[in-house]
Amino acid sequence: MPRKKHTGASRTTTPNLGLVCISYSDEIRYRTITRTRYLSLNDADRKRALESIFSDNLETFRRALEFCHAREIKLYRMPSSIFPFADTADGLTLLKTFQAKLAELGEIAKSLEIRIVAHPDQFVVLSSDSQATIDNSITVLQMHADIFDMMGLSRSPYNAIIIHGGKRGNEKILKRTINGLSDAIRSRLTLENDEISYSSNTIFAVCCETGLRMIFDAHHHLIMEKCRDYTDPKIREAMEAARTTWHPHEDWQLVHISNGTTGLHDRRHSDFIESMPECFAEVGWIEVEARGKEAAIEKIRAFWPPAKGACQA
């Protein structure tokens, strides 16, 4: 990846750290229902089951916002399964009956200055060889976009919907699919590099061609590029390249951090963050993808801001 000159001033404030979906404690937990159980019910019972789950999960979402606010966590990733089967006609119709509550929660998020993002599950693939898979993926993305619209969240990457590139080597299909998406999806859609199929170089190129923003994941990049550690210059180069895709809102740039369970190059996420790229001190928003959730965020704060070189807890 060609080195991109950092044009923004160095940050003088601490980056905002984001909570992913649930809490380490039992305080934030969402209800769900399996597909087998759902399909075993008659139509009336399906509606009652979803209505109960949607209502409870909306209340949990409200508590999640309060949970984040109390801990000065300014970004929250909404669970992708918060509204089971809302990607079906019946589920979406039911969800729309909760539109007033969704709008209220959107206003609460704004008043608390908590940025809301979403990361649909890995089965959302816009570069599949199967058109049926692509169509199903678009349906899921439209569901997320509809939820954000009902919440009154901006049609911009500030309220990002994050996906991976999908099937390796299918960049042409990925770009073609992106260019055909509805504005509600495309205006929020962001692409994240991974450690197997889509490198930072590839995702950066796709973002440049489609006008999407790039979510730089340092852990994925470290593994894909076989970086020795987070002091490797390739980490900064990739982060700065990703930042250029956020123009003219570089201060919205969002990155991901996680560490491996048994070592830096282990794909499995550890409970806590022991090492951070120094350059992440220059980024406004960091989603902490650690199993320790809010406890991991507090541990990061204990050794932030970084000293010269990579941060070590």
TAKANOR-V928769 format. One record per backbone hydrogen bond with DSSP energy under -1.0 kcal/mol. CO is the residue of the C=O (numbers start at 0). NH is the residue of the N-H. E is the energy in kcal/mol with one decimal. If there is no record, write none. Layout:
CO|NH|E, CO|NH|E
//
This chain:
15|285|-3.0, 17|287|-2.0, 18|76|-2.5, 19|21|-2.1, 27|22|-1.1, 33|37|-2.5, 34|38|-2.7, 35|39|-1.1, 37|40|-1.3, 41|45|-2.6, 42|46|-2.1, 43|47|-2.1, 44|48|-2.6, 45|49|-2.6, 46|50|-2.7, 47|51|-2.1, 48|52|-2.3, 49|53|-3.4, 50|54|-2.1, 51|55|-2.4, 52|56|-2.9, 53|57|-2.1, 54|58|-1.6, 55|59|-2.2, 56|60|-2.5, 57|61|-2.0, 58|62|-2.1, 59|63|-2.2, 60|64|-2.0, 61|65|-2.0, 62|66|-2.7, 63|67|-2.6, 64|68|-2.6, 65|69|-2.4, 67|72|-2.9, 68|71|-1.4, 73|114|-3.0, 74|18|-2.4, 75|116|-1.8, 76|20|-1.4, 78|81|-1.3, 82|85|-1.8, 84|87|-1.5, 87|91|-2.8, 88|92|-2.2, 89|93|-2.1, 90|94|-2.5, 91|95|-2.1, 93|96|-1.4, 94|97|-2.1, 95|98|-1.4, 97|101|-2.4, 98|102|-2.7, 99|103|-2.0, 100|104|-2.3, 101|105|-2.3, 102|106|-2.0, 103|107|-2.1, 104|108|-2.5, 105|109|-2.1, 106|110|-2.7, 107|111|-2.2, 108|113|-2.9, 109|112|-1.1, 114|75|-2.9, 116|77|-2.5, 117|161|-2.9, 120|123|-2.0, 129|133|-1.8, 130|134|-2.9, 131|135|-2.5, 132|136|-2.3, 133|137|-2.5, 134|138|-1.9, 135|139|-1.9, 136|140|-2.4, 137|141|-2.8, 138|142|-1.8, 139|143|-2.0, 140|144|-2.5, 141|145|-2.8, 142|146|-2.3, 143|147|-2.3, 144|148|-2.5, 145|149|-2.7, 146|150|-1.6, 147|152|-2.6, 148|151|-1.3, 153|155|-1.7, 155|158|-1.5, 159|117|-2.5, 160|189|-2.6, 162|191|-2.4, 166|169|-1.6, 169|173|-2.4, 170|174|-2.8, 171|175|-2.3, 172|176|-2.6, 173|177|-2.5, 174|178|-2.2, 176|179|-1.1, 177|180|-1.6, 181|185|-2.9, 182|186|-2.3, 184|187|-1.7, 184|188|-1.6, 187|160|-2.1, 189|162|-2.0, 190|214|-2.9, 197|193|-2.9, 198|202|-2.6, 199|203|-2.6, 200|204|-2.1, 201|205|-2.3, 202|206|-2.7, 203|207|-2.4, 204|208|-1.9, 205|209|-2.0, 206|210|-2.2, 212|190|-2.2, 214|192|-1.2, 215|255|-2.3, 216|220|-2.1, 217|221|-2.7, 218|222|-1.9, 219|223|-2.8, 220|224|-2.8, 221|226|-1.7, 228|231|-1.6, 231|234|-2.1, 232|236|-2.4, 233|237|-2.0, 234|238|-2.3, 235|239|-2.9, 236|240|-2.1, 237|241|-2.5, 238|242|-1.9, 239|243|-1.2, 241|244|-1.2, 242|245|-1.8, 243|246|-1.1, 245|248|-3.0, 248|251|-2.3, 249|252|-1.6, 252|284|-1.3, 254|286|-2.8, 255|217|-1.8, 256|288|-2.6, 258|269|-2.4, 262|265|-1.8, 267|260|-1.5, 269|290|-2.2, 270|291|-2.2, 273|312|-2.6, 275|310|-2.1, 276|279|-1.4, 277|280|-1.9, 278|281|-1.9, 279|282|-1.3, 283|15|-3.0, 284|254|-2.0, 285|17|-3.1, 286|256|-2.1, 287|289|-1.2, 289|292|-1.8, 291|294|-2.0, 292|296|-1.9, 293|297|-2.2, 294|298|-1.7, 295|299|-2.1, 296|300|-2.1, 297|301|-1.0, 299|302|-1.6, 310|275|-1.3
//
